[in-house]
Amino acid sequence: MKRTTLLALMLSCCAAVQAADPIKLGLNYPRTGSYKEEGLAQMRGALLAIDEINARGGVLGRPLELISRNSASRPEKAVANVDKMTDEGAAMLFGGVSSAVAIAASKRAKEHGLLYFGTLTYSNDTTGKDGHRYMFRECNNAWMSAQVLGQYLNQNLPGKRYFYVTSDYTWGHTSESSLRQATGTTDQTKHPGVKTAFPGARLSDYRKALQQAANSDTEVLVLVLFGEDLVRAMRIADELGLNTKMQIAVPNLTQSMVELAGPDIMRGVLGTEPWTWRVPELEGSERGQAFVRNFDERYQTHPSSSAASAYSIVHQWADAATRARSIASESVIAALENHRYKLLKDEQHWRSFDHQNVQTVYAVRVKPREDVLRDRFKQDYFEIVHRLDGDQAAPTLAQWQEERRSAGQANALQ
């Protein structure tokens, strides 16, 4: 075949893909509210993934198109968004930073026969008592975070007195419960705690809770808070000098949370992450390192775990649809269940019985400011101090079934 003929054929194929009706993916994310920085990261990760897939010809000969709605981290708004994006022709939905949002939105998506992928939704309930056939969770759950952080705390700070400040909704409840179990701090007379409203906690609420911790004999202060809620609490903790008097631990840290609070205030704080921009190099992932380079170049900032989660979901859905040769939900479910893959780190897989993504989780410590500032974007925030294989960290089938029985739910996803 002559070169000109081949070129014409290639251009014709590209034109055909561009002319085909797009497959719409619906992102339900917080553009406003306490978790808006995580939402922005998800948008950026999703757009990068879609551009990559479209450059390779799309999915089943059709380009991908992102549609989105602002959830403001409110379940009722997120549910209404599902209805709107379904009406607009979304083939699947994903997103969420609040677990309450992800749970509510996924249940509505199921009613429409659409898959819902949770990005940052750490509550055990997401794939536990509230899990269902049309929900897949890309990030780890609260139990997995507690296992890796609990192991590190038990080894390095054994027998200490804990105090918990917890966001009063499903993620906060299951995160606190899981870490209490992992650290042997279930006795609330010895290891007390305070709940703060979500959404809508006031600065005075955090100050009152943290003052209680300051007036106690606390040695480990656990802040089960997220996004800007954590940032506000950490600023008060800094004013009270708590970050020098006791070890502060945050079950789920993200890059943007450290950035907003500042590395001086966050220095030495312990937490967990399912992914950081340093992980691909640590795990020898070439695709992960390429993602970091491309994201850096496009957005002039390092990708966070929020961005990585949205990016991974788009690629995993596209891969499953391609393997299934269909975008129908049931076909994609069958292609995802028990599927093992490597994308941005070491091997991960989607479990069939609960649709939890099983992956390595990391305990991290926020680095000193002088180390952070050596980075190109001044974002080298995390030192990985412990890692735990996903199969060791994740709840077992027996534990999952017991959780379902306790909640009066079926022992198989419906």
PyMOL commands that set and color helices and strands:
alter all, ss='L'
color gray80, all
select helices_A, chain A and resi 3-19+36-55+75-87+99-111+124-126+142-156+170-183+203-214+227-239+242-245+255-261+263-266+279-283+286-299+305-324+329-336+369-372+390-393+397-406
alter helices_A, ss='H'
color red, helices_A
select strands_A, chain A and resi 23-29+64-70+90-95+116-118+135-137+162-167+193-196+220-224+247-250+270-273+340-341+348-350+357-358+361-366+382-388
alter strands_A, ss='S'
color yellow, strands_A
deselect
rebuild
show_as cartoon
